[in-house]
Amino acid sequence: MGLLTNPSISQKAKYCRKLVRHNTLICFSLYLLGVGFFCALPDNNFSSGTYFSENALLPGLVNSELGMETVALVKSLAGELQRERENYPKSLPYPWLLAKMRRFGLETHTHNFTLNYPYGGGKRFKGENVFGILRAPRIASTESIVISVPYRPPETVHSDVSAGVPLMLAFADFARKKKYWAKDIIFLVTEQEQLGMQAWLEAYHGTEDGPRILDAGSLRARAGSIQAAINLEVQSLDISHINLKIEGLNGQLPNLDLHNLVQKLSSKNGIVAGYKQTSSSPKRSYRYQDKLANMLSMVFSQASGVPTGNHGLFHKYGIEALTLEAVKREKAQAQNQEVGSMLRIIEGITRSLNNLLERFHQSFFFYLLVSNDRFVSIGDYMPSLALMAGSLLIKAFIHYLSIYYSDDDETEGSEHEVAQKQKPSTDIGYFSVGIVLLVAHSIGALAMFLPHSATVSRYLHEANLSTQLGLFTLLVSVSTIAVTLPAFCSLTPLNGDALQVAVLLELGTVLLAVGMLNFSLGFLLSVVLVPFIILLRPTISSRSRLLSWFCCLLLHPMNVMYFVLVGFTWYLFPELALKPLLTKALTATMDALTYSVVDSMIYGNWLFDLVSLIFIPSWILLWVLLFPRNEVSVAPKLKTK
């Protein structure tokens, strides 16, 4: 009786063929496992309860020394400020604010800055910040704490947060009388939203070198190295709850200990506070769906890389900061009992930060908040991204094997014959593949460079095109060039296989690298891109090829942004008909594109640069793969007899 199997068959070849045959199932299973792992994170078995890692923060939780005279001062200052706002409907009431800071014994200065807007024919916008420094009586000016308030004039379209100014000034008067401060306290009132804060930080740290879009100017005085910052957005002295804003530039987050400190102090003083806190949300949620919704809301908010408040710009300089948004009560009450509570919260935060002997370092800098008292650390959530992005790296390895091994079940012959058949009869055209990679990434670099070019800006202004329409047309033109690239850069099936391996390696590596810096962005990109790339079949039937072309066009970064904004527009304006809905979404897409370019130029948001340099070239390469040259493949395959 003959043997059922041929003992001369290489076991290595058998395993390779099995991997090639089941590569889609393996990679897609890893993708689904990653998504499922993320969905399991809100469970208490995967998340952890919040706690203090730095015991030096605890003194701020002791009894408050703040008296009722400070509360009365807040109400008096609030009335004076409202009268001053009537006289300054479009700007900050500088004389009144400077006079009050000097009266309370602060070292008071102003800071001027200018924005040379890169579009619109060179428009210039000017602003002025006001800050006062309370010098530490116990030590030289080596360290400092910042308490900031963004000022919005009466004619602004944003919600009024001027109530934070009297709170800050009253606390400055209280702090001046105390002798236990070991750090300088900077009381800062900024103009022009985040623009004023960015200019002040650049001037404070002296990072401006040469002519720039944002002329930060200079400061007449400085305090010590900034250890932490608290930004106040108080809508009214009648406070319903506090919404904690933590997302910073490029998805950076403050140290978790700072969040826990504010959470603990707010609870101690009787004001409900929490991340994404609303008047209807409970103090503590136990339901899985609520925890998942809270975690997803943080993912969507963090992925854009846009700061949710002025605090987000401090993270760029290694300064821990967050924003306390005190939301106005819907039904006003005669007694503003929360004024004293808010002052005690500010006092407790400042005293805790004053007690720090070193910078925040013990708790987590990378985390996702599941609820007000539970979080998921980087060690717990990264496996979900590693499974999804890792599936691309595994597919790259298997696809490389497919160049040399077919998915047949058996191969007869000796090991020497197998080895001879495994040698490629034609070498891969690395030069051709390299040219396609270079051209694709050059187009991506062009998409990033053109919006930053002063020549292009002047041309758009001379052509009487709006900034939004001009930038949108520019990037659509670049995308049109990319779509026509397969007519000039089509590859043989063997070179296409090599190019696909390169694309898989690049995307898998980039997704993991992005996820280490901004997990939310890396996770969302993986959820959208990985399934299509896993199912990509360059050499398939004509009917399926049309479907692949259509799906690939839908995954163009600009189309993805448009479809996302269509969904947001439909959610916010459900009463709109289809045509007005699509038109409004298109306008929102052009606005979002413009904001991303301007944020990249002024604040250093790298979302636009990342998409231009990495994901647009990757899309171009995937598009080229769907147009292989029509000739017989010369890639060596092991065939059964």
Helices and strands as residue ranges (DSSP letters): H 11-21, H 23-40, E 48-49, G 55-61, H 68-87, H 94-103, E 107-116, E 124-134, E 143-150, H 164-176, E 184-190, H 194-205, E 214-215, E 225-234, E 239-245, G 249-251, H 256-268, E 273-275, H 288-303, G 310-313, G 315-317, E 320-328, H 338-354, E 367-371, E 374-377, H 378-402, H 415-422, H 430-452, H 454-462, H 467-483, H 486-489, H 493-517, H 519-534, H 542-554, H 557-572, H 578-602, H 607-610, I 611-615, H 616-625
